Amino acid sequence: MNTAHPQPASWAELLHGRNALRSIALAGGVALHAINVYIVTTILPTVIADIGGLAFYAWSTTLFVATSIIGSTLSAQLIERLGARAAFLLALAVFSLGSVICAAAPSMPVLLIGRSVQGLGGGILFALSYALIRLIFDERLWPRAMAMVSGMWGVATLCGPAVGGIFAQGGHWRWAFWSLLPVAALLALIVINQLHGKVAASTRATRPPYGLIACLVASVLAISAASLAQQLLWNLLGIGAGLALAVLIARLDHQPERRLLPSGAYSLGTSLGKLYAVMCLLIAAVTTEIFVPYFLQAIHGLSPLAAGYMTAAMAAGWTLAALCSASRTGEAAERMIRVGPGIVLAALLGLALMTGQQAWLGSTGGLAVYCLALAGVGLGIGLGWPHLLTKVLSAAPPGEENLTSASITTVQLYATALAAALAGVVSNSAGLVEPGGVAGAQQAATWLFAVFAIAPLLTWLLVWRLTGTAPKVMAR
């Protein structure tokens, strides 16, 4: 009578013997990419003070995300053409080259070149770490492996600002980039030893859809540029252009041998389409974190370090929930997916009420409640995230398994770029720049969290359809 669901795998199986070293390699690929993101965020003001280029401040992130998307979309083809080991080593080499260029950069344009190269290698690493889970581990281990890999963003949020802060405060920001090289070398040694002879290159490698990739990058750049404009009209035009390119991609992405996303990815009538939509909406909810440090400093007078680590509560909640939820199977896993969006909705509404109130963080109790709300956003996402990603792998169309697993990263990165641009539009329109100051930040905080609370509400409706059960309020 115990055959309805397979016996859940334990963490010991994933973290023992050869599986342990493979886990380190995959988790390390995401950690290297993610820690670099937070290191650069921390040291960039110091970099600007040293080599100039304030006008290009935002493009350090824009170009990094754009080339990360290119890398993530190429990962499936790299696995097919080169095999898992060579693809992973190539990604590490490209990322390391970008780090060297950044470390030696004499000016901001050179640094931006290095960031672009870093993003390309990091995007490949990010996607490979998810794609290889299906190829390396038994299916029973997929949820825990997904939780482990996605949990590296929580680790990065805690480690990245600390590493970057140490080098920035000491006046040695270049060493923040140099410090990434030994980690990359260690990962390369593990990959060489543990992926040898594992997952060979395919004899029927497909050609990358270069035209679609170019459209995707153009869409990201248009949306990112829109968030930088001060006028609402240009904001809307940029976002409109980016979304129009996204619609064009959906219409053109139908050639079986040259797909950007797997079959069914663009339709809410398929399980895969619903899963991608849920992922995008949850990513949108957590992307509000980019403004939290500013709100905490401008409205509540917190120091940059304190504001940064309070913001890390989102990632900490995500990591903790994902690790605890990964062992659930069957109906328990479905329940985690259904419950999560409600927690995110409540947390965002709480942040909308609290962030703009100057007196709220003045007491220990208020501070604790606020941190709990921040953690709640990540916790609600983390509860269902490993199971959502496992469902994506299981829903892969026949013959498109590599493309499906690699597309997880492409979808995440694109959703992040779109959500960041929309967050910028909402905040600027609500008064962040005009009238600005404390009053403008208070208005922007209230509107940002309130508007983005729509994302988990839509997610809640989708996941009930996805899990095959209608919400009680909709039942007849």
Backbone torsions as a table, in degrees:
resi	resn	phi	psi	omega
1	MET	NA	2.0	-177.9
2	ASN	-102.6	21.2	-175.1
3	THR	-95.6	0.9	-178.0
4	ALA	-64.6	-38.3	179.8
5	HIS	-135.6	142.3	178.1
6	PRO	-66.1	152.8	178.2
7	GLN	-60.0	124.8	-177.9
8	PRO	-62.2	141.7	179.3
9	ALA	-75.7	156.6	-180.0
10	SER	-103.2	161.9	175.4
11	TRP	-62.8	-30.7	-179.2
12	ALA	-60.9	-36.8	178.7
13	GLU	-65.1	-36.7	-178.1
14	LEU	-77.1	-29.7	-172.1
15	LEU	-112.1	30.2	-179.3
16	HIS	-129.0	141.9	175.0
17	GLY	63.9	-139.2	-178.8
18	ARG	-66.6	-31.6	177.5
19	ASN	-59.7	-33.2	-179.4
20	ALA	-63.6	-46.0	-179.4
21	LEU	-68.4	-37.7	176.0
22	ARG	-65.1	-38.4	176.9
23	SER	-62.6	-42.1	178.3
24	ILE	-60.7	-41.3	-178.8
25	ALA	-63.7	-48.9	-177.4
26	LEU	-69.3	-45.7	177.6
27	ALA	-64.6	-36.7	179.6
28	GLY	-65.4	-33.6	177.5
29	GLY	-62.6	-44.7	177.8
30	VAL	-69.1	-41.8	-178.6
31	ALA	-61.2	-42.1	179.8
32	LEU	-61.2	-45.3	178.5
33	HIS	-63.8	-45.5	-173.9
34	ALA	-73.0	-43.2	179.4
35	ILE	-61.6	-37.9	177.3
36	ASN	-60.1	-39.5	179.0
37	VAL	-57.8	-48.0	-176.2
38	TYR	-77.7	-28.7	174.1
39	ILE	-61.9	-48.3	-177.1
40	VAL	-65.7	-39.7	176.7
41	THR	-56.5	-38.2	-177.2
42	THR	-75.3	-41.1	-172.7
43	ILE	-90.8	-11.3	-172.6
44	LEU	-57.8	-41.9	176.3
45	PRO	-58.2	-37.9	177.9
46	THR	-67.4	-38.3	177.7
47	VAL	-61.2	-46.5	-179.8
48	ILE	-59.9	-41.3	179.9
49	ALA	-64.0	-27.9	-177.0
50	ASP	-87.6	-48.8	-173.1
51	ILE	-113.9	0.1	177.4
52	GLY	79.6	-171.6	177.4
53	GLY	96.6	33.0	-178.5
54	LEU	-58.5	-33.0	-178.9
55	ALA	-64.1	-21.9	-178.4
56	PHE	-101.7	14.8	-174.6
57	TYR	-52.9	-51.9	-174.8
58	ALA	-69.8	-24.6	-175.4
59	TRP	-73.4	-14.5	173.3
60	SER	-60.9	-38.7	177.2
61	THR	-81.5	-41.6	-177.6
62	THR	-58.4	-50.1	-178.5
63	LEU	-68.5	-35.8	178.7
64	PHE	-62.5	-45.0	179.4
65	VAL	-66.7	-41.7	-178.3
66	ALA	-61.0	-47.3	-179.7
67	THR	-73.7	-25.4	173.7
68	SER	-63.3	-38.9	177.6
69	ILE	-64.5	-41.0	176.6
70	ILE	-58.8	-47.1	-179.7
71	GLY	-61.2	-42.8	-177.8
72	SER	-65.6	-36.7	-179.1
73	THR	-73.8	-22.6	178.8
74	LEU	-86.2	-12.6	-170.4
75	SER	-63.2	-40.5	-179.3
76	ALA	-61.8	-42.6	179.0
77	GLN	-67.2	-35.0	178.6
78	LEU	-65.3	-38.7	176.4
79	ILE	-61.9	-43.3	-177.6
80	GLU	-69.3	-36.9	-175.8
81	ARG	-84.1	-39.3	-171.7
82	LEU	-108.0	-21.9	-169.6
83	GLY	89.8	163.9	-172.5
84	ALA	-63.9	-46.7	-174.3
85	ARG	-64.1	-50.5	-178.0
86	ALA	-64.2	-37.3	178.8
87	ALA	-63.5	-42.4	-179.4
88	PHE	-66.4	-42.5	179.8
89	LEU	-65.6	-37.9	176.9
90	LEU	-62.1	-43.4	179.4
91	ALA	-61.4	-43.2	178.3
92	LEU	-63.2	-38.8	-179.7
93	ALA	-66.3	-43.3	179.8
94	VAL	-65.3	-44.3	178.6
95	PHE	-60.7	-43.3	-179.7
96	SER	-64.8	-39.4	176.6
97	LEU	-60.2	-44.6	177.9
98	GLY	-61.7	-38.1	179.1
99	SER	-65.3	-39.3	178.3
100	VAL	-64.3	-43.3	179.3
101	ILE	-61.8	-43.1	178.8
102	CYS	-63.3	-44.1	-177.4
103	ALA	-64.0	-32.7	-177.0
104	ALA	-97.9	2.5	-172.6
105	ALA	-61.8	125.0	177.1
106	PRO	-88.2	-12.1	-176.8
107	SER	-151.3	167.3	-178.4
108	MET	-64.8	-41.4	177.5
109	PRO	-56.6	-39.3	178.4
110	VAL	-68.4	-40.3	177.2
111	LEU	-60.3	-39.3	179.2
112	LEU	-65.5	-34.7	174.6
113	ILE	-62.7	-45.2	178.4
114	GLY	-62.4	-40.7	178.5
115	ARG	-64.7	-36.0	177.7
116	SER	-65.1	-42.9	178.5
117	VAL	-66.8	-43.0	175.5
118	GLN	-56.0	-46.3	-179.2
119	GLY	-60.8	-39.9	178.5
120	LEU	-61.3	-50.3	178.9
121	GLY	-66.2	-40.9	179.8
122	GLY	-65.1	-37.6	177.6
123	GLY	-63.8	-40.2	176.6
124	ILE	-64.6	-45.5	178.8
125	LEU	-58.4	-46.7	-178.0
126	PHE	-57.6	-49.5	-177.9
127	ALA	-69.7	-40.9	-179.9
128	LEU	-61.3	-37.4	-177.6
129	SER	-61.4	-35.7	175.3
130	TYR	-78.8	-43.6	-175.1
131	ALA	-62.6	-37.7	-175.1
132	LEU	-77.1	-14.8	176.0
133	ILE	-56.7	-45.9	-178.7
134	ARG	-65.6	-30.7	-174.8
135	LEU	-89.2	-24.5	-173.1
136	ILE	-99.9	-39.7	-172.7
137	PHE	-104.3	156.5	172.3
138	ASP	-65.8	153.3	-175.9
139	GLU	-58.9	-31.8	179.3
140	ARG	-60.6	-27.0	-176.4
141	LEU	-90.1	-7.0	-175.0
142	TRP	-57.3	-49.0	-178.1
143	PRO	-59.0	-42.4	179.9
144	ARG	-68.8	-39.0	178.1
145	ALA	-64.3	-40.2	177.2
146	MET	-62.8	-43.3	179.1
147	ALA	-62.8	-41.1	-179.4
148	MET	-63.9	-46.8	-176.9
149	VAL	-68.0	-47.6	180.0
150	SER	-66.8	-27.1	178.6
151	GLY	-67.3	-15.1	179.3
152	MET	-64.4	-22.8	176.2
153	TRP	-68.0	-33.8	174.7
154	GLY	-65.7	-42.7	176.6
155	VAL	-61.5	-42.5	-178.2
156	ALA	-64.1	-38.1	-179.4
157	THR	-65.1	-29.7	178.4
158	LEU	-83.1	-38.2	-174.8
159	CYS	-86.2	-40.6	-174.0
160	GLY	-56.3	-52.7	179.4
161	PRO	-61.0	-33.7	-179.8
162	ALA	-68.0	-46.9	179.8
163	VAL	-63.3	-49.1	179.6
164	GLY	-62.3	-39.9	-179.3
165	GLY	-64.0	-39.2	179.4
166	ILE	-61.6	-47.6	-178.8
167	PHE	-70.5	-38.3	-179.0
168	ALA	-66.2	-44.1	-178.9
169	GLN	-67.3	-28.3	177.8
170	GLY	-84.2	-2.9	-179.8
171	GLY	77.3	20.0	-177.1
172	HIS	-123.5	55.5	-175.2
173	TRP	-62.2	-28.8	-179.1
174	ARG	-62.6	-30.9	-179.4
175	TRP	-70.3	-17.6	174.8
176	ALA	-63.5	-37.0	176.6
177	PHE	-76.2	-41.9	179.0
178	TRP	-60.6	-33.6	-176.5
179	SER	-65.9	-17.5	179.3
180	LEU	-76.3	-22.6	-174.2
181	LEU	-66.6	-44.7	177.6
182	PRO	-60.6	-35.1	178.1
183	VAL	-65.1	-43.2	178.2
184	ALA	-62.9	-39.6	179.1
185	ALA	-64.6	-41.0	178.4
186	LEU	-63.8	-43.1	177.8
187	LEU	-62.1	-39.2	179.1
188	ALA	-61.1	-41.5	178.4
189	LEU	-62.3	-42.5	179.0
190	ILE	-64.3	-43.3	-179.4
191	VAL	-63.1	-42.8	-179.7
192	ILE	-60.0	-39.8	-176.2
193	ASN	-83.3	-31.8	-171.9
194	GLN	-100.9	-21.8	179.5
195	LEU	-104.2	11.5	180.0
196	HIS	-65.1	124.7	178.7
197	GLY	71.5	11.1	-177.7
198	LYS	-108.6	127.2	178.7
199	VAL	61.0	78.5	-177.5
200	ALA	-71.8	164.1	177.2
201	ALA	-66.2	149.6	-178.3
202	SER	-80.8	148.7	177.3
203	THR	-84.0	-9.4	-179.4
204	ARG	-124.5	55.3	-179.2
205	ALA	-63.3	139.4	-179.2
206	THR	-93.1	159.9	178.9
207	ARG	-88.8	131.5	-178.9
208	PRO	-60.5	144.1	178.2
209	PRO	-80.2	77.7	-172.1
210	TYR	-59.2	-39.4	-179.7
211	GLY	-62.7	-42.5	179.1
212	LEU	-67.9	-37.7	177.3
213	ILE	-62.6	-41.7	178.9
214	ALA	-62.9	-40.4	178.0
215	CYS	-65.1	-39.2	-179.6
216	LEU	-64.5	-44.2	178.7
217	VAL	-64.5	-42.0	178.2
218	ALA	-61.6	-38.1	177.8
219	SER	-62.7	-44.5	179.2
220	VAL	-62.8	-44.8	-178.9
221	LEU	-64.1	-39.1	179.0
222	ALA	-64.7	-44.0	-179.7
223	ILE	-67.7	-42.0	179.3
224	SER	-63.7	-42.0	178.3
225	ALA	-64.0	-34.3	179.7
226	ALA	-62.0	-35.8	-178.0
227	SER	-70.9	-17.2	-178.7
228	LEU	-87.3	-19.3	-177.5
229	ALA	-71.9	149.3	-178.7
230	GLN	-90.0	-24.3	-177.7
231	GLN	-93.3	137.5	-179.2
232	LEU	-60.1	-37.1	-179.0
233	LEU	-58.9	-45.9	-180.0
234	TRP	-69.6	-33.5	174.1
235	ASN	-56.6	-50.4	-176.4
236	LEU	-68.2	-37.7	179.1
237	LEU	-65.2	-42.3	179.4
238	GLY	-65.0	-44.8	178.5
239	ILE	-64.9	-40.2	178.0
240	GLY	-61.1	-42.4	178.3
241	ALA	-63.9	-42.2	179.2
242	GLY	-63.4	-43.2	179.8
243	LEU	-68.9	-34.1	177.3
244	ALA	-63.5	-39.6	176.5
245	LEU	-66.0	-36.0	177.8
246	ALA	-64.3	-41.5	177.1
247	VAL	-64.1	-39.6	178.0
248	LEU	-61.5	-41.9	178.0
249	ILE	-59.5	-45.4	-179.7
250	ALA	-60.5	-35.6	-179.1
251	ARG	-75.6	-32.0	-175.7
252	LEU	-91.0	-18.3	-173.0
253	ASP	-83.7	75.5	-177.9
254	HIS	-135.6	-2.2	-179.9
255	GLN	-77.5	120.6	-174.3
256	PRO	-55.3	-36.0	-174.7
257	GLU	-90.4	-5.6	-175.5
258	ARG	-141.7	54.9	-178.0
259	ARG	-90.7	146.9	173.6
260	LEU	-86.8	-45.7	175.2
261	LEU	-122.5	155.7	-176.8
262	PRO	-67.7	166.4	179.3
263	SER	-57.4	136.5	178.4
264	GLY	86.4	-1.2	-175.5
265	ALA	-68.5	-25.4	-173.5
266	TYR	-98.1	4.5	-175.5
267	SER	-118.2	130.0	175.0
268	LEU	-74.7	-3.4	176.1
269	GLY	-82.6	-5.1	178.5
270	THR	-113.8	156.0	177.3
271	SER	-62.0	-40.5	-178.9
272	LEU	-64.4	-41.0	178.4
273	GLY	-63.4	-41.1	177.7
274	LYS	-64.9	-41.6	-179.5
275	LEU	-61.7	-44.4	178.9
276	TYR	-64.6	-38.4	178.9
277	ALA	-64.4	-42.3	177.7
278	VAL	-62.1	-44.3	178.6
279	MET	-58.3	-45.7	-178.1
280	CYS	-63.4	-41.6	-179.3
281	LEU	-67.1	-39.3	178.0
282	LEU	-68.0	-39.9	176.4
283	ILE	-61.7	-39.1	178.0
284	ALA	-59.9	-41.2	-179.1
285	ALA	-61.7	-44.0	-175.8
286	VAL	-78.1	-18.6	-179.5
287	THR	-67.8	-15.0	175.2
288	THR	-59.5	-17.5	-178.5
289	GLU	-61.4	-22.3	-176.3
290	ILE	-63.7	-24.6	-179.8
291	PHE	-96.7	-11.3	-175.9
292	VAL	-59.6	-46.7	178.8
293	PRO	-57.5	-39.9	179.5
294	TYR	-65.6	-45.0	179.5
295	PHE	-60.5	-43.1	-178.2
296	LEU	-65.9	-34.1	179.2
297	GLN	-79.2	-44.7	-174.6
298	ALA	-73.5	-38.9	-175.6
299	ILE	-91.4	-41.7	-171.1
300	HIS	-109.1	-1.4	174.1
301	GLY	70.4	23.7	178.8
302	LEU	-75.4	155.8	176.0
303	SER	-73.6	158.3	178.3
304	PRO	-56.5	-41.0	-178.7
305	LEU	-65.5	-45.3	179.8
306	ALA	-64.2	-43.3	179.8
307	ALA	-64.1	-39.8	-179.9
308	GLY	-63.0	-42.5	-177.6
309	TYR	-80.0	-23.0	170.7
310	MET	-68.7	-39.6	177.3
311	THR	-61.7	-31.6	-179.7
312	ALA	-63.3	-12.7	177.8
313	ALA	-60.5	-31.7	177.4
314	MET	-61.3	-50.2	-179.0
315	ALA	-66.8	-36.8	178.9
316	ALA	-63.7	-41.8	177.6
317	GLY	-63.5	-41.3	177.8
318	TRP	-60.5	-50.2	-176.9
319	THR	-62.1	-47.8	-178.6
320	LEU	-61.6	-45.8	-179.0
321	ALA	-65.1	-41.1	-179.6
322	ALA	-64.0	-41.5	-179.7
323	LEU	-66.8	-39.2	-179.5
324	CYS	-74.5	-32.5	-175.4
325	SER	-82.8	-21.0	-171.2
326	ALA	-60.8	-26.0	-177.8
327	SER	-78.5	-11.0	-178.7
328	ARG	-72.6	144.2	176.9
329	THR	-135.3	167.3	175.0
330	GLY	57.6	-134.1	-177.2
331	GLU	-63.5	-32.4	178.7
332	ALA	-63.9	-39.0	177.7
333	ALA	-67.4	-40.2	177.4
334	GLU	-61.4	-38.2	179.9
335	ARG	-64.8	-38.1	178.1
336	MET	-61.8	-40.5	179.4
337	ILE	-65.2	-38.1	-177.2
338	ARG	-76.1	-35.5	-175.8
339	VAL	-75.0	-35.8	-173.0
340	GLY	-52.2	-51.3	-177.8
341	PRO	-58.7	-33.0	177.8
342	GLY	-64.0	-38.9	177.9
343	ILE	-66.2	-42.5	178.8
344	VAL	-62.1	-42.7	179.6
345	LEU	-60.0	-48.6	-179.7
346	ALA	-62.7	-39.5	-178.6
347	ALA	-66.3	-43.5	-179.5
348	LEU	-67.0	-39.4	176.8
349	LEU	-64.4	-38.4	176.1
350	GLY	-63.1	-41.6	178.1
351	LEU	-66.1	-35.5	177.7
352	ALA	-62.8	-35.8	-179.9
353	LEU	-78.7	-36.6	-171.2
354	MET	-90.7	-37.5	-168.7
355	THR	-60.4	-39.7	-176.6
356	GLY	-80.7	-4.6	-178.2
357	GLN	-94.3	110.7	-175.0
358	GLN	-60.5	-32.1	-175.9
359	ALA	-79.2	-12.5	-170.3
360	TRP	-64.1	-42.7	-176.3
361	LEU	-88.7	10.0	-178.8
362	GLY	-77.2	-13.6	-180.0
363	SER	-118.6	159.3	179.1
364	THR	-62.6	-40.4	179.4
365	GLY	-63.8	-44.3	178.7
366	GLY	-63.4	-39.8	178.0
367	LEU	-62.9	-41.2	-179.4
368	ALA	-65.7	-42.7	179.3
369	VAL	-64.5	-38.8	-179.4
370	TYR	-66.0	-43.6	177.7
371	CYS	-62.9	-35.7	178.0
372	LEU	-64.7	-38.5	177.9
373	ALA	-66.9	-41.7	176.7
374	LEU	-60.2	-46.5	179.4
375	ALA	-64.5	-31.8	-178.7
376	GLY	-62.7	-34.1	177.6
377	VAL	-60.8	-50.2	179.5
378	GLY	-68.3	-38.4	-178.2
379	LEU	-62.2	-43.4	180.0
380	GLY	-62.9	-34.0	177.8
381	ILE	-75.4	-44.1	-176.1
382	GLY	-63.8	-29.6	-179.6
383	LEU	-56.8	-43.3	-176.4
384	GLY	-102.9	-10.0	-171.2
385	TRP	-59.4	-48.6	180.0
386	PRO	-59.2	-35.8	-178.2
387	HIS	-75.8	-33.6	174.5
388	LEU	-62.9	-45.4	-179.0
389	LEU	-67.7	-36.2	175.9
390	THR	-63.7	-39.2	176.8
391	LYS	-63.6	-36.1	177.4
392	VAL	-61.3	-47.0	179.3
393	LEU	-61.8	-41.2	-178.6
394	SER	-69.9	-27.4	-178.3
395	ALA	-87.7	4.8	-178.1
396	ALA	-59.8	128.1	176.2
397	PRO	-62.2	147.4	179.2
398	PRO	-54.8	131.3	-179.9
399	GLY	85.5	-6.1	-178.7
400	GLU	-120.5	28.0	-176.5
401	GLU	-64.1	-46.7	179.9
402	ASN	-63.0	-43.3	-179.7
403	LEU	-63.2	-41.0	-178.5
404	THR	-64.6	-47.0	-178.7
405	SER	-66.8	-38.4	179.0
406	ALA	-70.5	-28.2	-177.0
407	SER	-70.7	-14.8	176.7
408	ILE	-54.9	-45.0	-179.0
409	THR	-70.1	-40.9	179.0
410	THR	-57.9	-45.5	179.9
411	VAL	-64.4	-43.7	179.7
412	GLN	-61.2	-46.6	-177.0
413	LEU	-66.2	-42.0	-180.0
414	TYR	-66.4	-40.8	178.0
415	ALA	-62.5	-38.2	178.6
416	THR	-63.3	-45.7	-179.6
417	ALA	-62.8	-44.5	-179.8
418	LEU	-65.1	-45.4	-178.4
419	ALA	-65.4	-38.7	178.9
420	ALA	-63.2	-41.4	178.6
421	ALA	-64.5	-44.4	179.1
422	LEU	-64.6	-37.9	177.4
423	ALA	-62.2	-39.3	177.3
424	GLY	-64.4	-41.2	179.0
425	VAL	-63.9	-46.7	-179.1
426	VAL	-61.7	-46.9	-177.6
427	SER	-64.5	-45.3	-179.4
428	ASN	-65.6	-40.7	-179.4
429	SER	-67.8	-27.9	-177.6
430	ALA	-84.6	-3.9	174.8
431	GLY	119.9	9.0	-178.2
432	LEU	-58.8	-40.6	-179.2
433	VAL	-94.9	-41.9	-178.8
434	GLU	-132.9	109.0	16.1
435	PRO	-81.8	-11.2	179.9
436	GLY	72.8	-168.8	179.4
437	GLY	65.3	-159.4	-177.8
438	VAL	-65.7	-44.1	-178.7
439	ALA	-61.9	-43.2	179.4
440	GLY	-65.4	-40.2	178.8
441	ALA	-65.3	-37.8	178.7
442	GLN	-63.3	-45.1	178.4
443	GLN	-64.0	-44.2	-178.1
444	ALA	-62.9	-40.5	-179.4
445	ALA	-62.8	-45.8	-179.2
446	THR	-61.3	-47.2	-177.8
447	TRP	-70.1	-39.5	-177.7
448	LEU	-59.6	-53.6	-176.7
449	PHE	-69.0	-34.6	179.5
450	ALA	-66.8	-45.7	-179.8
451	VAL	-65.4	-42.6	-176.9
452	PHE	-75.6	-9.8	172.5
453	ALA	-66.4	-16.9	175.9
454	ILE	-63.6	-31.7	-176.9
455	ALA	-61.0	-52.3	178.3
456	PRO	-67.2	-26.2	176.5
457	LEU	-64.7	-46.4	176.4
458	LEU	-65.0	-37.1	178.1
459	THR	-60.9	-43.4	-179.5
460	TRP	-57.6	-42.8	178.9
461	LEU	-66.5	-37.9	-179.2
462	LEU	-70.0	-42.1	-175.2
463	VAL	-68.8	-28.2	175.8
464	TRP	-67.5	-37.6	174.6
465	ARG	-68.5	-37.4	-177.0
466	LEU	-67.2	-38.6	-178.1
467	THR	-89.4	2.2	172.3
468	GLY	80.1	16.5	-180.0
469	THR	-129.7	130.0	-179.3
470	ALA	-81.8	143.6	174.1
471	PRO	-58.8	149.4	-177.8
472	LYS	-60.0	-35.5	-178.3
473	VAL	-68.2	-15.8	-178.6
474	MET	-104.5	-8.7	-177.0
475	ALA	-70.5	148.2	179.5
476	ARG	-94.1	NA	NA
